Amino acid sequence: MAKKNQEDRVIASNRKARHDYEILDTFEAGMVLTGTEVKSLREGKASLVDGFGQFYRGELYIENCYIPEYLNGSWTNHAARRRRKLLLHRQELLKIERKVSEAGLTIVPLSLYFKAGRAKLEIGIARGKREFDKRQTLREKQDNREAQRAMRERNRRSA
């Protein structure tokens, strides 16, 4: 049981994407990886910050995601920022392609994790936020935190 919990863990998450973009829809995709990439991911090293999704010849690829080279790898090691194919059902690909063809929408990676021993990538269809939208979101979070804090204090006094 302990091994299963260790297998289903988040390797990398893209917190910056949730700050910079309004996430409209999310999908879970498999990834085509080489052996050294999987070993590097099992060490818990990756970065999704600069990554983005792009269609190429009818297939969806994730680009610019950083998976460092495996230190114990030999000449078969992988390039750290190579283009990686995402595995999705045809209907999901068509849905994503239709949505992304709209102006202002893009594909961003949100989190990378193992699920039942397989590397999965959560991607989101997103619209970029403007500066005032980012400030508004931060203000809403701060107001919610203050309200929660006030309710917690009130519950402590009444108990």
C-alpha positions in Angstrom: 0.0 0.0 0.0 2.8 2.4 0.8 4.4 1.9 -2.6 1.1 2.7 -4.4 0.8 6.0 -2.5 4.4 6.8 -3.5 3.6 6.0 -7.1 0.6 8.4 -7.2 2.5 11.6 -6.4 2.8 15.0 -8.1 6.2 15.5 -9.6 5.8 19.1 -10.8 3.0 21.7 -10.8 2.8 24.9 -12.7 1.5 27.4 -10.1 2.5 30.3 -12.3 0.0 29.1 -15.0 -3.0 29.5 -12.6 -1.8 33.0 -11.8 -1.2 34.1 -15.4 -4.1 32.3 -17.1 -7.8 31.7 -16.6 -8.1 27.9 -16.9 -11.3 27.1 -18.9 -11.0 23.3 -19.3 -8.6 20.6 -18.1 -7.6 17.3 -19.6 -5.4 14.4 -18.4 -2.9 13.2 -21.0 -0.4 10.4 -21.2 3.1 11.2 -22.5 5.5 9.5 -24.8 8.8 9.3 -22.8 12.1 7.6 -23.1 13.5 5.5 -20.3 15.9 8.1 -19.0 13.1 10.6 -18.8 11.0 8.3 -16.7 14.0 7.6 -14.4 14.6 11.4 -14.1 10.9 11.9 -13.2 11.0 9.2 -10.6 13.7 11.2 -8.9 11.2 14.0 -8.7 12.8 16.5 -11.0 10.9 18.5 -13.6 9.7 22.0 -14.4 6.6 23.0 -16.4 6.9 26.8 -16.0 7.8 27.6 -19.6 5.9 24.8 -21.2 3.1 25.1 -23.8 1.1 22.8 -26.0 1.1 22.9 -29.8 -0.5 20.9 -32.6 1.9 19.5 -35.1 0.6 17.3 -38.0 -2.7 16.6 -36.2 -1.0 15.5 -32.9 -0.7 17.4 -29.7 2.8 18.0 -28.4 4.1 19.7 -25.2 7.1 21.9 -25.7 9.7 23.5 -23.6 9.0 21.5 -20.4 12.2 20.8 -18.6 13.0 17.2 -17.6 16.7 17.2 -16.6 19.1 14.6 -18.0 19.4 11.4 -16.0 22.7 11.5 -14.2 23.4 7.8 -14.5 22.4 7.7 -18.1 24.8 6.9 -20.9 24.8 8.0 -24.5 21.1 7.2 -24.7 20.3 10.2 -22.5 17.5 12.6 -23.7 17.5 16.3 -24.5 16.1 18.2 -21.5 13.7 20.4 -23.4 12.6 18.2 -26.3 9.2 18.1 -27.9 7.1 15.4 -26.3 3.9 13.8 -27.8 0.8 13.8 -25.6 -1.6 10.8 -25.7 -5.3 11.7 -25.8 -8.4 10.2 -27.4 -9.2 11.4 -30.9 -12.4 13.2 -29.6 -10.4 15.0 -26.9 -7.9 16.1 -29.5 -10.6 17.5 -31.8 -12.3 19.3 -28.9 -9.0 20.9 -27.8 -8.1 21.8 -31.4 -11.5 23.5 -31.9 -11.2 25.5 -28.7 -7.6 26.6 -29.3 -8.4 27.8 -32.8 -10.4 30.6 -31.0 -8.5 33.8 -30.6 -6.6 34.2 -27.3 -6.7 30.6 -26.1 -3.6 28.4 -25.5 -2.7 25.0 -24.0 -0.7 25.1 -20.8 0.7 22.3 -18.6 -0.7 22.4 -15.1 0.8 19.4 -13.3 2.9 16.3 -14.0 2.3 13.1 -11.9 2.4 9.4 -11.9 -0.9 7.5 -11.9 -0.7 3.7 -11.7 2.9 3.8 -12.7 2.4 5.9 -15.8 3.4 9.5 -16.2 0.4 11.8 -16.7 0.2 15.5 -17.6 -2.7 17.6 -16.7 -3.1 20.3 -19.4 -5.5 23.2 -19.4 -7.1 25.3 -22.1 -6.4 28.8 -20.9 -7.0 32.4 -21.7 -4.3 34.9 -20.6 -5.2 37.3 -17.8 -4.5 41.0 -18.0 -2.7 42.8 -15.2 -5.9 44.1 -13.6 -7.4 40.5 -13.7 -4.4 39.2 -11.7 -4.8 42.0 -9.1 -8.5 41.2 -8.8 -7.8 37.5 -8.3 -5.2 38.3 -5.6 -7.6 40.7 -3.9 -10.4 38.1 -3.9 -8.0 35.5 -2.3 -7.0 38.0 0.3 -10.6 38.8 1.1 -11.5 35.2 1.4 -8.6 34.6 3.8 -9.6 37.5 6.0 -13.2 36.2 6.1 -12.1 32.7 7.0 -9.8 34.2 9.7 -12.6 36.3 11.1 -15.0 33.3 11.2 -12.4 31.2 12.9 -11.8 33.8 15.6 -15.6 34.2 16.1 -16.0 30.4 16.5 -13.1 30.2 19.0 -14.8 32.9 21.2 -18.2 31.3 21.1 -16.9 27.8 21.9 
